[in-house]
Amino acid sequence: MLKTDVLIIGGGLAGLAAGSALEGKKDYLAAEREHRPGGLAATLTKGRFRFDYSGHLLHLRWPKTSKLILAALRGNCARLRRDARVYVHKSWTPYPFQANLSGMPDKVKAECVSGFLKAYKAGVRTGDGTETFSRWTRRVLGGGISRHFMLPYNAKLWQYPLERLTTEWCAPFVPVPKPEEVIEGAYGRRSEGLGYNTVFHYPKRGGIGALPNALARGLGGLRLGLEVESVNLKKGVANIRHFGPVYFRRLINTSPLDEFIERAEDAPAEVRRAAARLRHNTVYVLNLGVRGVKSDMHWGYFPGAEFPFYRAGIATNFSRALAPRGCASFYIEIATAGTPLDLASAETAILKGLKACGLLKSSSQVVEKLWLKIPCAYVIYNRERAGALPVIFDWLKTRKAQSIGRYGAWKYSFMEESVKEGLEAAEKLLKRW
Ligand SMILES: Cc1cc2nc3c(=O)[nH]c(=O)nc-3n(C[C@H](O)[C@H](O)[C@H](O)COP(=O)(O)OP(=O)(O)OC[C@H]3O[C@@H](n4cnc5c(N)ncnc54)[C@H](O)[C@@H]3O)c2cc1C
């Protein structure tokens, strides 16, 4: 029978950060079901290529976590200036669309600028997050920008009715420009500084997986290939597949919250009902190794219905070391509401789309491919989420358990935030031991 002070479910960035903060202070077991650490921040090798789970770029905002991440990477990190674009009406224009309409046909530009100014004149720029996305975007960004980019792009990404999607997630992710920036971006200079990701970091070698690999080194309590099948928080015991029971005093969960509650034997009915109301989409990523690519672009957004994907990027423009000499690598993302994707026909449609926008000349350029599936990719900000989370978290508090990370906390967040939450969860636990 195994006993530990702290059981951590998951060895992604949140679990690794929690483990690193407990190392040498408490006995802990970080159980990761895969045979590699990193969760979504892992990098896989296929042939002579290294592929991430789509673009995974480091947006560093907080001093403590920035320092920890950069120290872990020990100089294996480049700082890059974003080159992101949007492909609309058969033209490329820089991202963000709302502040860079210069590449659009005159009629579209006029519709977007006049719609924005009309919305701006009507006042009330912010919202409290409860407004639906379809209403918010029309009210704040205007009819044109909404029709040509915001509505079709977000419908493709979220795979959820935008009339029911709330807007708590918008503030950091959807830049709202000033009127002069919209006019300048349409008729004058390119607007570069808007959005959360104008500058980002990425490992020079090893893909984003270099970060979790570095964090995992020296973690005495990390165990790979251990899947937590069930937990009983009241009794302080977890059952691990092919391993048996593990007794713990405190628990930190980083696995998807809905699945975790399903596995919690002692969760009361109202907590189960709350978890059953949570929704997420699924993302399929086609990674391609490609010869003879000319573009310097980092990634592009594709709102048009003629493209099955919402975003496509060129990972070798973050790091040349991801592909052999003379080759580039693409990642192309398709979201679904959970229905299985027919990979063969999706691939045909993707190649057609890449050729239509000029990123690829011929399918014969493709020399390697790897499909990756992210079953729980973006948590859905539906009305039910706001009501369900307090019910679940209040119960977890009574059991002295914490659920953190992008999926444990059920939010739209980034790698750095998972690291931050891992550190904070461990610190909280040590303080109140
Ligand atoms: C398409 C996409 C693109 C993204 N791009 C970026 C980006 O550019 N920049 C950025 O900063 N962030 C990005 N993110 C977000 C980023 O991936 C996450 O914020 C971060 O990796 C989450 O780390 P985590 O540890 O919270 O969760 P995870 O990485 O999901 O880790 C959870 C771990 O728990 C394990 N696990 C689950 N169930 C069990 C179980 N029962 N027993 C044992 N182990 C279990 C899983 O295998 C996994 O390793 C992106 C996400 C997606 C979906």
The ligand as an ORCA input file, in Angstrom:
! r2SCAN-3c Opt
* xyz 0 1
  C      -5.110     24.161    -29.684
  C      -4.425     24.752    -28.497
  C      -3.421     25.699    -28.671
  C      -2.787     26.267    -27.570
  N      -1.809     27.192    -27.759
  C      -1.190     27.766    -26.705
  C      -0.168     28.744    -26.895
  O       0.186     29.103    -28.006
  N       0.418     29.264    -25.785
  C       0.051     28.895    -24.517
  O       0.641     29.405    -23.555
  N      -0.898     27.957    -24.305
  C      -1.533     27.405    -25.371
  N      -2.506     26.455    -25.167
  C      -2.883     26.122    -23.772
  C      -1.901     25.156    -23.137
  O      -1.876     23.941    -23.850
  C      -2.358     24.866    -21.725
  O      -2.635     26.054    -21.016
  C      -1.365     24.079    -20.875
  O      -0.543     23.222    -21.607
  C      -2.211     23.274    -19.901
  O      -1.413     22.615    -18.955
  P      -2.110     21.825    -17.777
  O      -1.059     21.176    -17.012
  O      -3.047     22.759    -17.100
  O      -3.045     20.747    -18.517
  P      -2.636     19.504    -19.449
  O      -1.528     19.864    -20.344
  O      -3.913     19.041    -20.067
  O      -2.106     18.440    -18.411
  C      -2.960     17.580    -17.707
  C      -2.284     16.228    -17.629
  O      -3.109     15.347    -16.883
  C      -2.980     14.055    -17.442
  N      -4.154     13.277    -17.020
  C      -5.455     13.464    -17.366
  N      -6.243     12.553    -16.753
  C      -5.427     11.796    -15.971
  C      -5.664     10.717    -15.103
  N      -6.888     10.232    -14.885
  N      -4.602     10.144    -14.460
  C      -3.331     10.626    -14.653
  N      -3.067     11.661    -15.491
  C      -4.101     12.248    -16.137
  C      -2.927     14.307    -18.935
  O      -2.360     13.223    -19.630
  C      -2.071     15.565    -18.980
  O      -0.713     15.266    -19.137
  C      -3.160     25.876    -26.259
  C      -4.152     24.904    -26.084
  C      -4.786     24.363    -27.179
  C      -5.868     23.349    -26.985
*
